Amino acid sequence: IIIPVILFFSTLGTLVNRNSKYWIVVLTLFGWACTISLENWFISLVNLLWLMSGLKILEADSKIDTRNSILVTLLGIGLASILINDLASSLVYIFVISLCLAALLSLELGPQTKINLVGFSFKLLIMLLPLILLFFLFFPRIPALWSFEKNKIGLVGLDSSSLRLGDFSSLVREPGIAARVFFTDEVPKPKDRYWRAIVHTVLEGDEWHRETDMPEMININNKQIITKSEKWLMEPTPIFYRLWSGNGIPLNNIIEITKNGTLLAGKSIQDREMYELYKASGIQQWNQVIPRETDVDYIEGSNPRLEALGQNWKNQYSDTIKIIEVAQEWFKSQSFIYTLSPGEIKGKSKLDTFLFDTQSGFCEHYAVSFSALMRAAGIPSRVVVGYQGGRLLQPFGLNKPYLLINNSDAHAWSEVWIPSIGWKRVDPTTWVAPGRINQPLFLILNDEDRNSLGFKTPDWLVSIADQWQGLDTRWQLSIMQFDESSQKKLLTPIIGDNYQLQTAIALILIGSSLTIIIYFYRIIELREGYKDKERIALDKCLSVLTTLELYPRKGETLKMFIKRASKQLPELKLNLYNILNKYNYYRFDHNSKNSKLLRKSLIKELNRNKKVFLEIVKKYRTNKRK
């Protein structure tokens, strides 16, 4: 924002001079130094453009240098829009592009008021909207020449290949949105809002790991699809998994359902990604996949007290459901505390220390320890990480409500195998903190944990933010997610699969629109000319000479007219050249800092010369009568 603003004022010859430009260079150099250590080469190159733009401002002593600096800035804005393209950023891009256009107009039109320049640049953008819309709808989408990772730094816990005690208490402190989910039917109740991401099936001591080998996929029969069920809009993430409720099937070619109940894609999410899930009948369900022998493996002796408790339940009860009920009663009978700050658990047997000594933990503490207890009792189990909950929003502009899932909704729970049912979700966190499922995390934490989360946003500000989120969601769904498949879906009923016809129609419409835009621009330009007080004063002054049969010829410049008039009226030569010099000085001296004073002086001089011309005309008329 700063560089385009300075560019705009520098073209007006105000605010920025050579001495005050040096801080711009210092600022850009500092910004560049802060980014060159990043692994992402594309971000570094984009920041290099901003650095070059700032340096160019310093040496911009001519019209060409200033124009080049503006063009480099426009290029930097375009590249920035690739990295961040939410609604707020897009509005900022429009604003700074308008400033750059205003700066270019200032170079071409000469001294103008700031309001006129900015207003004119916005008019240009508005006139170009139809052309932009036609490009957006009809121009064939060109595949990317290359791809790059925008988000190499993931969030601890969710994107990690392993799950350790304390990971999720760090994740929920991270601000930001994880995803938005829309439903065709009714929105699930709070107790059913579990969104799966990763399943950890390997237990090694105190840690759970996901499989290193490629998981097996479930065969899906697309002919049995009934209707849409969920539409997801996920934020960029380095993981290859997608969030879902565990119900439905994807039609995206790169997303498949694994046998452990995850949605696995062939790539991470670089931009916001939208995908849909469909209801289906008669397909093989992941929760009916028979467990393997490895689903009960654990390292014996790693947590002796936990193993003894699990073995005791196994010896007493043969029914899986009964063992789960006994475990539930045991957890409720203990003095467990649900907290974001359980402290570091030291020692070799960390699960033992948590279950029998500290008894303070977050969701992953209860999920990993309960699943380990089930394995010790001979019951196949695993840990699922993802999100639980989400705020229900129905902001202005959206027909149906949707769920906004934040990083603070990150959650971990367990799944156990019950022979008569299949894989069953068990969330031991609800035994310790029942309100976690039905209430926001902020409301069920103690004062210390709330303070660690930061300042609580006032309700009125949350309401405004929710409305803005709705507008941003509509922007993402309607504009940013309009990809090649969306374009094909829109145009196929009109032109079929004839892409050559699509290109021809696009070129015809774009060419026609450009012609119309130029035509209307010319009309506006003519109308703007009538609002030009300086030009009006000049025309009124010189129009007096028409009485003496001095008319401007077609294609004749002011200089040519003054030269011709001076030969015909030698006594007015000094006045005429005085008008020429002052008018050109005002119009084309781009470095002038006193444009208002010059404008007043020019109009005053034109009015004075008009009176002189009128006196001369009277004399000529009198002599002619005589």
C-alpha positions as CSV (number, residue, x, y, z in Angstrom):
1,I,0.0,0.0,0.0
2,I,2.8,2.4,0.9
3,I,4.7,2.3,-2.3
4,P,1.7,3.0,-4.6
5,V,0.6,5.9,-2.4
6,I,4.1,7.4,-2.6
7,L,4.2,6.8,-6.3
8,F,0.8,8.6,-6.7
9,F,2.0,11.7,-4.8
10,S,5.4,11.8,-6.4
11,T,3.7,12.2,-9.8
12,L,1.9,15.2,-8.4
13,G,5.2,16.7,-7.3
14,T,4.0,16.9,-3.6
15,L,4.8,15.1,-0.4
16,V,7.8,13.1,-1.7
17,N,11.1,14.7,-2.5
18,R,14.6,13.2,-2.9
19,N,15.5,13.6,0.8
20,S,12.3,12.0,2.0
21,K,12.6,9.1,-0.4
22,Y,15.5,7.4,1.4
23,W,13.3,6.0,4.1
24,I,11.4,4.1,1.4
25,V,14.6,2.4,0.4
26,V,15.5,1.6,4.0
27,L,12.1,0.1,4.5
28,T,12.2,-2.0,1.4
29,L,15.7,-3.2,2.1
30,F,14.7,-4.2,5.6
31,G,11.6,-6.1,4.2
32,W,13.7,-7.9,1.7
33,A,16.3,-8.9,4.3
34,C,13.4,-10.4,6.4
35,T,12.2,-12.6,3.5
36,I,15.3,-13.9,1.8
37,S,15.7,-16.6,4.5
38,L,12.3,-18.1,3.6
39,E,12.3,-21.5,1.7
40,N,9.7,-20.3,-0.7
41,W,11.6,-18.9,-3.7
42,F,8.5,-17.4,-5.3
43,I,7.7,-15.2,-2.3
44,S,11.3,-14.0,-2.3
45,L,11.1,-13.1,-6.0
46,V,7.9,-11.2,-5.4
47,N,9.5,-9.2,-2.6
48,L,12.5,-8.5,-4.8
49,L,10.1,-6.8,-7.2
50,W,8.8,-4.6,-4.4
51,L,12.4,-3.8,-3.5
52,M,13.2,-2.8,-7.1
53,S,10.1,-0.7,-7.1
54,G,11.2,1.2,-4.0
55,L,14.7,1.7,-5.4
56,K,13.3,2.9,-8.7
57,I,11.3,5.6,-6.9
58,L,14.6,6.9,-5.4
59,E,16.1,7.5,-8.9
60,A,12.9,8.5,-10.7
61,D,14.0,11.9,-12.0
62,S,12.2,11.7,-15.3
63,K,8.8,10.8,-16.7
64,I,10.1,7.5,-18.1
65,D,11.6,6.4,-14.7
66,T,8.4,7.1,-12.9
67,R,6.4,5.2,-15.5
68,N,8.7,2.2,-15.2
69,S,8.4,2.3,-11.4
70,I,4.6,2.3,-11.7
71,L,4.7,-0.7,-14.1
72,V,7.0,-2.7,-11.8
73,T,4.6,-2.0,-9.0
74,L,1.6,-3.2,-11.0
75,L,3.5,-6.4,-11.8
76,G,4.2,-6.8,-8.1
77,I,0.5,-6.4,-7.3
78,G,-0.4,-9.1,-9.8
79,L,2.1,-11.5,-8.3
80,A,0.9,-10.8,-4.8
81,S,-2.7,-11.7,-5.9
82,I,-1.4,-15.2,-6.7
83,L,-0.2,-15.7,-3.1
84,I,-3.2,-14.2,-1.3
85,N,-6.6,-13.8,-2.9
86,D,-9.2,-13.4,-0.2
87,L,-11.8,-10.6,-0.4
88,A,-10.0,-8.2,1.8
89,S,-6.8,-8.6,-0.1
90,S,-8.6,-8.2,-3.4
91,L,-10.1,-4.9,-2.3
92,V,-6.7,-3.7,-1.3
93,Y,-5.4,-4.7,-4.8
94,I,-8.2,-2.7,-6.5
95,F,-7.3,0.3,-4.3
96,V,-3.6,0.3,-5.0
97,I,-4.2,-0.4,-8.7
98,S,-6.4,2.6,-8.8
99,L,-3.6,4.7,-7.3
100,C,-1.1,3.4,-9.9
101,L,-3.5,4.2,-12.7
102,A,-4.0,7.7,-11.2
103,A,-0.3,8.1,-11.2
104,L,-0.1,7.1,-14.8
105,L,-2.9,9.5,-15.7
106,S,-1.1,12.3,-13.8
107,L,2.0,11.7,-16.1
108,E,-0.2,12.0,-19.2
109,L,-2.7,14.6,-18.3
110,G,-0.5,17.0,-16.5
111,P,-1.4,18.8,-13.2
112,Q,-4.8,17.7,-11.9
113,T,-6.5,17.6,-8.5
114,K,-5.9,14.4,-6.5
115,I,-9.7,13.7,-6.4
116,N,-10.1,14.0,-10.2
117,L,-7.2,11.7,-10.9
118,V,-8.4,9.0,-8.4
119,G,-12.0,9.4,-9.6
120,F,-10.9,9.0,-13.3
121,S,-8.9,5.9,-12.5
122,F,-12.0,4.3,-10.9
123,K,-14.1,5.2,-13.9
124,L,-11.6,3.4,-16.1
125,L,-11.8,0.3,-13.9
126,I,-15.6,0.4,-13.9
127,M,-15.6,0.7,-17.7
128,L,-13.2,-2.3,-17.9
129,L,-15.5,-4.5,-15.8
130,P,-17.5,-5.9,-18.7
131,L,-14.2,-6.8,-20.4
132,I,-12.9,-8.4,-17.3
133,L,-16.2,-10.4,-16.9
134,L,-16.0,-11.7,-20.5
135,F,-12.4,-12.8,-20.0
136,F,-13.4,-14.5,-16.7
137,L,-16.4,-16.4,-18.2
138,F,-15.3,-17.3,-21.7
139,F,-11.6,-17.2,-22.1
140,P,-10.2,-20.8,-22.0
141,R,-8.4,-21.6,-18.8
142,I,-4.7,-22.3,-19.4
143,P,-3.0,-24.9,-17.2
144,A,-0.3,-23.6,-14.9
145,L,3.2,-23.8,-16.4
146,W,4.6,-24.7,-13.0
147,S,3.5,-25.1,-9.4
148,F,5.1,-24.2,-6.1
149,E,4.4,-24.7,-2.4
150,K,3.0,-21.7,-0.6
151,N,2.6,-23.4,2.7
152,K,5.5,-25.5,3.7
153,I,5.2,-24.7,7.4
154,G,2.3,-26.8,8.8
155,L,0.5,-26.8,12.1
156,V,1.9,-29.1,14.8
157,G,-0.2,-32.1,15.4
158,L,-2.6,-32.2,12.5
159,D,0.0,-32.4,9.7
160,S,2.6,-34.4,11.6
161,S,3.2,-38.0,10.9
162,S,3.1,-38.7,14.6
163,L,1.0,-37.6,17.6
164,R,2.6,-36.7,20.9
165,L,1.3,-35.5,24.2
166,G,0.9,-31.7,24.0
167,D,0.7,-31.3,20.3
168,F,-2.9,-30.2,20.1
169,S,-2.7,-27.7,22.9
170,S,-0.2,-25.8,20.7
171,L,-2.4,-26.1,17.6
172,V,-5.6,-24.6,19.1
173,R,-3.6,-21.5,20.0
174,E,-2.9,-20.8,16.3
175,P,-5.4,-18.2,14.9
176,G,-7.1,-18.7,11.6
177,I,-9.7,-20.7,9.7
178,A,-9.3,-24.3,8.8
179,A,-12.3,-24.9,6.5
180,R,-15.9,-24.1,5.8
181,V,-18.5,-26.8,5.2
182,F,-21.9,-26.5,3.5
183,F,-24.7,-29.0,3.8
184,T,-27.5,-30.0,1.4
185,D,-29.6,-31.3,4.2
186,E,-29.8,-30.1,7.8
187,V,-26.6,-29.1,9.6
188,P,-25.4,-31.9,12.0
189,K,-26.0,-31.4,15.7
190,P,-23.0,-30.3,17.8
191,K,-22.5,-33.8,19.1
192,D,-22.2,-35.1,15.6
193,R,-19.7,-32.5,14.3
194,Y,-16.6,-34.7,14.0
195,W,-14.4,-33.9,11.0
196,R,-11.9,-36.6,10.2
197,A,-8.4,-35.8,8.8
198,I,-5.7,-38.3,9.8
199,V,-5.8,-41.7,11.4
200,H,-2.9,-42.9,13.5
201,T,-2.7,-46.7,13.7
202,V,0.8,-47.4,14.9
203,L,1.6,-47.3,18.7
204,E,5.2,-47.1,19.7
205,G,5.6,-46.5,23.4
206,D,4.0,-43.1,24.1
207,E,3.6,-41.9,20.5
208,W,1.1,-42.8,17.8
209,H,2.1,-42.7,14.1
210,R,0.2,-42.9,10.9
211,E,1.1,-45.7,8.4
212,T,4.2,-45.0,6.3
213,D,3.1,-47.3,3.5
214,M,0.4,-46.2,1.0
215,P,-3.0,-47.1,2.5
216,E,-5.4,-49.3,0.7
217,M,-8.4,-47.6,-1.0
218,I,-12.0,-48.5,-1.1
219,N,-13.6,-49.3,-4.4
220,I,-16.5,-46.9,-5.2
221,N,-19.3,-47.5,-7.6
222,N,-20.2,-44.0,-8.9
223,K,-23.5,-45.4,-10.4
224,Q,-25.0,-45.6,-6.9
225,I,-24.7,-41.9,-6.2
226,I,-27.9,-40.3,-4.9
227,T,-27.3,-36.6,-4.2
228,K,-24.9,-34.1,-2.8
229,S,-24.3,-34.1,0.9
230,E,-21.3,-31.9,1.8
231,K,-19.4,-29.1,0.1
232,W,-16.0,-28.2,1.7
233,L,-13.9,-25.1,1.2
234,M,-10.5,-25.9,2.8
235,E,-7.7,-23.4,3.5
236,P,-4.2,-24.1,2.3
237,T,-2.5,-26.9,4.2
238,P,0.6,-29.1,3.6
239,I,-1.2,-32.4,4.4
240,F,-2.5,-34.7,1.6
241,Y,-5.7,-35.4,3.5
242,R,-9.0,-33.7,3.3
243,L,-11.6,-33.1,6.0
244,W,-14.9,-34.9,5.9
245,S,-17.6,-36.3,8.2
246,G,-16.9,-39.9,7.3
247,N,-20.1,-40.2,5.3
248,G,-20.4,-39.9,1.5
249,I,-18.1,-40.3,-1.5
250,P,-16.0,-37.8,-3.4
251,L,-16.2,-37.4,-7.2
252,N,-12.9,-35.6,-7.4
253,N,-10.5,-37.7,-9.4
254,I,-7.6,-37.0,-7.1
255,I,-9.5,-37.8,-3.8
256,E,-10.1,-41.3,-2.6
257,I,-11.4,-43.0,0.5
258,T,-8.9,-45.2,2.4
259,K,-9.8,-48.3,4.3
260,N,-9.0,-46.5,7.6
261,G,-11.6,-43.8,6.9
262,T,-9.6,-40.9,5.5
263,L,-9.9,-38.8,2.4
264,L,-6.5,-39.0,0.7
265,A,-5.6,-36.7,-2.2
266,G,-2.7,-36.7,-4.5
267,K,-1.4,-33.3,-3.5
268,S,-1.4,-30.8,-0.7
269,I,-3.6,-27.7,-0.9
270,Q,-1.8,-24.7,-2.2
271,D,-4.8,-22.4,-2.7
272,R,-8.2,-22.7,-1.1
273,E,-9.7,-25.9,-2.5
274,M,-13.3,-26.8,-2.9
275,Y,-14.6,-30.4,-3.1
276,E,-18.0,-32.1,-2.7
277,L,-19.2,-35.3,-1.2
278,Y,-22.2,-37.2,-2.4
279,K,-24.6,-39.6,-0.7
280,A,-24.6,-43.1,-2.0
281,S,-26.2,-46.5,-1.4
282,G,-24.7,-50.0,-1.4
283,I,-21.0,-49.0,-1.2
284,Q,-18.4,-50.7,1.0
285,Q,-18.1,-48.6,4.2
286,W,-14.7,-47.9,5.7
287,N,-16.0,-48.5,9.2
288,Q,-16.7,-52.1,8.3
289,V,-13.2,-53.0,7.2
290,I,-12.0,-55.8,9.5
291,P,-9.0,-54.8,11.6
292,R,-5.5,-56.2,11.1
293,E,-3.3,-57.8,13.6
294,T,-1.2,-54.6,13.8
295,D,-4.3,-52.8,15.2
296,V,-3.7,-54.3,18.6
297,D,0.1,-54.1,18.6
298,Y,2.0,-52.1,21.3
299,I,5.4,-52.2,22.8
300,E,5.2,-54.3,26.0
301,G,6.8,-52.8,29.1
302,S,6.7,-49.2,27.8
303,N,3.8,-48.2,30.2
304,P,3.6,-51.0,32.8
305,R,0.7,-49.5,34.9
306,L,-1.4,-48.8,31.8
307,E,-0.8,-52.4,30.6
308,A,-1.7,-53.9,33.9
309,L,-5.0,-52.0,34.0
310,G,-5.9,-53.0,30.5
311,Q,-5.0,-56.6,31.1
312,N,-7.1,-56.6,34.3
313,W,-10.1,-55.5,32.2
314,K,-9.4,-58.1,29.6
315,N,-9.3,-60.9,32.2
316,Q,-12.5,-59.8,33.9
317,Y,-14.7,-59.1,30.9
318,S,-15.0,-60.7,27.5
319,D,-17.4,-58.2,25.9
320,T,-15.9,-55.2,24.1
321,I,-18.8,-52.9,24.9
322,K,-18.5,-53.8,28.6
323,I,-14.8,-53.0,28.7
324,I,-15.5,-49.6,27.1
325,E,-18.2,-48.9,29.8
326,V,-15.8,-49.9,32.6
327,A,-13.1,-47.6,31.1
328,Q,-15.6,-44.8,31.0
329,E,-16.5,-45.3,34.7
330,W,-12.8,-45.4,35.6
331,F,-12.0,-42.1,33.7
332,K,-15.0,-40.4,35.5
333,S,-13.9,-41.7,38.9
334,Q,-10.4,-40.1,38.5
335,S,-9.5,-36.5,39.1
336,F,-8.7,-35.6,35.5
337,I,-8.5,-32.0,34.5
338,Y,-9.1,-30.7,31.0
339,T,-6.5,-28.0,30.4
340,L,-4.5,-26.3,27.7
341,S,-1.5,-26.1,29.9
342,P,-0.8,-29.6,31.4
343,G,2.9,-29.0,31.6
344,E,5.6,-31.2,30.1
345,I,5.4,-34.9,31.1
346,K,8.9,-36.3,31.7
347,G,10.1,-39.8,32.0
348,K,10.0,-42.9,29.9
349,S,6.5,-44.0,30.6
350,K,4.6,-40.8,29.8
351,L,1.2,-42.4,29.4
352,D,1.6,-43.9,32.9
353,T,2.6,-40.6,34.3
354,F,-0.4,-38.9,32.8
355,L,-3.0,-41.5,33.7
356,F,-1.9,-42.1,37.3
357,D,0.1,-39.1,38.4
358,T,-0.5,-35.7,36.7
359,Q,-4.0,-36.4,35.3
360,S,-4.0,-33.0,33.6
361,G,-4.2,-32.9,29.8
362,F,-5.9,-31.9,26.6
363,C,-7.9,-33.9,24.1
364,E,-4.9,-35.8,22.7
365,H,-3.8,-36.9,26.2
366,Y,-7.1,-38.7,26.7
367,A,-7.4,-40.0,23.1
368,V,-3.9,-41.6,23.0
369,S,-4.0,-43.0,26.5
370,F,-7.5,-44.5,26.1
371,S,-6.6,-46.1,22.7
372,A,-3.5,-47.5,24.3
373,L,-5.6,-48.9,27.2
374,M,-7.9,-50.6,24.7
375,R,-4.9,-52.3,23.0
376,A,-3.7,-53.5,26.3
377,A,-7.1,-55.0,26.8
378,G,-6.8,-56.8,23.5
379,I,-9.3,-54.5,21.6
380,P,-8.2,-53.1,18.2
381,S,-8.1,-49.3,18.4
382,R,-6.6,-46.2,16.8
383,V,-6.5,-42.4,17.2
384,V,-8.2,-40.0,14.8
385,V,-7.2,-36.4,14.5
386,G,-9.2,-33.6,12.9
387,Y,-11.7,-31.1,14.1
388,Q,-14.7,-31.1,16.3
389,G,-17.5,-28.5,16.3
390,G,-17.6,-25.3,14.2
391,R,-19.6,-22.1,14.5
392,L,-22.9,-22.0,12.6
393,L,-23.1,-18.9,10.5
394,Q,-25.7,-17.5,8.1
395,P,-24.3,-14.1,7.0
396,F,-25.8,-11.8,4.5
397,G,-25.5,-13.0,0.9
398,L,-25.8,-16.8,1.6
399,N,-29.0,-18.7,1.3
400,K,-28.2,-21.4,3.8
401,P,-26.1,-21.5,7.0
402,Y,-22.7,-23.1,7.0
403,L,-20.1,-24.2,9.6
404,L,-16.9,-22.2,10.1
405,I,-14.2,-24.4,11.4
406,N,-11.3,-22.7,13.1
407,N,-7.9,-24.0,14.2
408,S,-9.2,-23.8,17.8
409,D,-11.6,-26.6,16.9
410,A,-8.7,-29.1,16.4
411,H,-9.5,-32.3,18.2
412,A,-8.4,-35.9,18.7
413,W,-10.5,-38.9,19.6
414,S,-10.4,-42.7,19.5
415,E,-11.9,-45.5,17.4
416,V,-12.3,-49.0,18.7
417,W,-13.5,-52.2,16.9
418,I,-16.7,-53.7,18.0
419,P,-17.4,-57.0,16.2
420,S,-21.2,-56.5,16.0
421,I,-20.9,-52.8,14.9
422,G,-17.6,-52.1,13.3
423,W,-15.3,-49.2,14.0
424,K,-17.0,-47.1,16.7
425,R,-16.0,-43.5,17.7
426,V,-15.2,-43.1,21.4
427,D,-14.3,-39.6,22.6
428,P,-12.9,-39.9,26.2
429,T,-12.6,-36.1,26.4
430,T,-16.4,-36.0,26.8
431,W,-16.0,-38.1,30.0
432,V,-13.7,-35.5,31.5
433,A,-15.2,-32.3,30.0
434,P,-18.7,-32.9,28.7
435,G,-19.1,-29.3,27.6
436,R,-16.3,-29.5,25.1
437,I,-18.7,-31.0,22.5
438,N,-21.6,-28.6,22.9
439,Q,-19.9,-25.3,23.8
440,P,-17.0,-23.2,22.4
441,L,-13.6,-24.1,23.7
442,F,-13.2,-20.7,25.3
443,L,-16.2,-21.2,27.6
444,I,-15.1,-24.5,29.3
445,L,-11.5,-23.5,30.0
446,N,-10.2,-22.1,33.3
447,D,-9.1,-18.5,33.6
448,E,-5.4,-19.3,33.0
449,D,-6.1,-21.2,29.8
450,R,-8.4,-18.4,28.6
451,N,-5.6,-15.9,29.1
452,S,-3.2,-18.1,27.2
453,L,-5.6,-18.0,24.2
454,G,-5.4,-14.2,24.1
455,F,-8.0,-11.4,24.2
456,K,-11.6,-12.4,23.8
457,T,-13.2,-10.6,20.9
458,P,-16.2,-8.5,21.8
459,D,-19.6,-9.9,20.6
460,W,-20.4,-6.9,18.4
461,L,-17.0,-7.3,16.6
462,V,-17.6,-11.1,16.2
463,S,-20.9,-10.3,14.5
464,I,-19.3,-7.9,12.1
465,A,-16.5,-10.5,11.4
466,D,-19.1,-13.2,10.8
467,Q,-20.8,-11.0,8.1
468,W,-17.4,-10.4,6.5
469,Q,-16.7,-14.1,6.6
470,G,-19.9,-14.6,4.7
471,L,-19.0,-12.1,2.0
472,D,-15.5,-13.7,1.8
473,T,-17.1,-17.1,1.4
474,R,-19.3,-16.0,-1.4
475,W,-16.3,-14.4,-3.1
476,Q,-14.4,-17.7,-2.8
477,L,-17.3,-19.9,-4.0
478,S,-18.4,-17.6,-6.9
479,I,-15.1,-16.1,-8.1
480,M,-11.9,-17.8,-6.8
481,Q,-13.3,-21.3,-7.2
482,F,-14.4,-20.8,-10.8
483,D,-12.0,-23.1,-12.4
484,E,-11.8,-25.1,-15.7
485,S,-14.5,-27.6,-14.6
486,S,-16.8,-24.7,-13.5
487,Q,-16.3,-23.0,-16.8
488,K,-17.0,-26.2,-18.7
489,K,-20.2,-26.8,-16.7
490,L,-21.4,-23.3,-17.5
491,L,-20.6,-23.3,-21.2
492,T,-21.3,-26.9,-22.2
493,P,-25.1,-26.3,-22.5
494,I,-24.4,-23.4,-24.9
495,I,-21.6,-24.6,-27.1
496,G,-21.1,-28.2,-26.1
497,D,-17.5,-29.5,-26.1
498,N,-16.4,-27.4,-29.0
499,Y,-13.5,-25.5,-27.5
500,Q,-12.5,-23.8,-30.8
501,L,-16.0,-22.3,-30.9
502,Q,-15.5,-21.1,-27.3
503,T,-12.2,-19.4,-28.2
504,A,-13.9,-17.7,-31.2
505,I,-16.8,-16.5,-29.2
506,A,-14.5,-15.2,-26.5
507,L,-12.4,-13.3,-29.0
508,I,-15.5,-11.8,-30.7
509,L,-17.1,-10.7,-27.5
510,I,-13.9,-9.3,-26.0
511,G,-13.2,-7.4,-29.3
512,S,-16.7,-6.0,-29.4
513,S,-16.6,-5.0,-25.7
514,L,-13.2,-3.3,-26.2
515,T,-14.7,-1.3,-29.1
516,I,-17.7,-0.2,-27.0
517,I,-15.4,0.7,-24.1
518,I,-13.3,2.9,-26.3
519,Y,-16.4,4.5,-27.7
520,F,-17.8,5.3,-24.2
521,Y,-14.4,6.4,-23.1
522,R,-14.3,8.9,-25.9
523,I,-17.7,10.2,-24.8
524,I,-16.6,10.6,-21.2
525,E,-13.4,12.3,-22.4
526,L,-15.4,14.8,-24.4
527,R,-17.6,15.5,-21.4
528,E,-14.6,15.8,-19.1
529,G,-13.3,18.4,-21.5
530,Y,-16.3,20.6,-20.9
531,K,-15.5,20.4,-17.2
532,D,-12.0,21.7,-17.8
533,K,-12.1,25.2,-16.5
534,E,-8.7,26.1,-17.9
535,R,-9.6,24.9,-21.4
536,I,-13.0,26.7,-21.2
537,A,-11.3,29.9,-20.2
538,L,-8.8,29.5,-23.1
539,D,-11.6,28.8,-25.6
540,K,-13.6,31.9,-24.4
541,C,-10.5,34.1,-24.7
542,L,-9.5,33.0,-28.2
543,S,-13.2,32.9,-29.4
544,V,-13.1,36.7,-29.4
545,L,-10.7,36.5,-32.3
546,T,-13.3,34.7,-34.5
547,T,-14.8,38.1,-35.1
548,L,-11.6,38.9,-37.0
549,E,-12.1,35.7,-39.0
550,L,-9.4,33.8,-37.0
551,Y,-10.7,30.3,-36.6
552,P,-8.8,27.2,-35.4
553,R,-8.1,24.9,-38.3
554,K,-8.6,21.1,-38.1
555,G,-5.6,19.4,-36.6
556,E,-4.0,22.7,-35.6
557,T,-2.2,22.9,-32.3
558,L,-2.4,25.9,-30.0
559,K,1.2,26.8,-30.9
560,M,0.4,26.8,-34.6
561,F,-2.8,28.9,-34.1
562,I,-0.9,31.5,-32.0
563,K,1.8,31.7,-34.6
564,R,-0.7,32.3,-37.4
565,A,-2.7,34.8,-35.3
566,S,0.5,36.8,-34.4
567,K,1.2,37.3,-38.1
568,Q,-2.3,38.6,-38.8
569,L,-2.4,40.7,-35.6
570,P,1.1,41.8,-34.8
571,E,0.0,44.2,-32.1
572,L,-1.3,41.1,-30.1
573,K,1.8,39.0,-30.6
574,L,3.1,39.6,-27.0
575,N,-0.3,38.8,-25.5
576,L,-0.8,35.7,-27.6
577,Y,2.7,34.2,-26.8
578,N,2.2,35.1,-23.2
579,I,-1.0,32.9,-23.3
580,L,0.8,30.1,-25.0
581,N,3.7,30.0,-22.6
582,K,1.5,30.2,-19.5
583,Y,-1.0,27.6,-20.7
584,N,1.7,25.1,-21.7
585,Y,3.6,25.7,-18.5
586,Y,0.5,24.8,-16.5
587,R,-0.5,21.8,-18.6
588,F,2.8,20.1,-19.1
589,D,5.1,21.1,-16.2
590,H,4.7,17.9,-14.2
591,N,7.0,18.9,-11.4
592,S,5.0,21.9,-10.4
593,K,4.2,22.0,-6.7
594,N,1.8,25.0,-6.9
595,S,-0.8,23.8,-9.4
596,K,-3.6,25.5,-7.6
597,L,-1.9,28.9,-7.7
598,L,-0.9,28.3,-11.3
599,R,-4.4,27.5,-12.2
600,K,-5.8,30.7,-10.7
601,S,-3.0,32.7,-12.3
602,L,-3.7,31.2,-15.7
603,I,-7.4,31.8,-15.6
604,K,-6.8,35.4,-14.4
605,E,-4.4,35.9,-17.3
606,L,-6.8,34.5,-19.8
607,N,-9.6,36.7,-18.6
608,R,-7.3,39.8,-18.7
609,N,-6.3,39.0,-22.3
610,K,-9.9,38.4,-23.2
611,K,-10.6,42.0,-22.3
612,V,-7.6,43.2,-24.3
613,F,-8.8,41.2,-27.3
614,L,-12.3,42.8,-27.0
615,E,-10.8,46.3,-27.1
616,I,-8.8,45.4,-30.2
617,V,-12.0,44.0,-31.8
618,K,-13.9,47.2,-31.0
619,K,-11.1,49.2,-32.7
620,Y,-11.2,47.0,-35.8
621,R,-15.0,47.3,-36.0
622,T,-14.8,51.1,-35.6
623,N,-12.2,51.4,-38.3
624,K,-14.2,49.1,-40.6
625,R,-17.3,51.4,-40.3
626,K,-15.2,54.4,-41.1
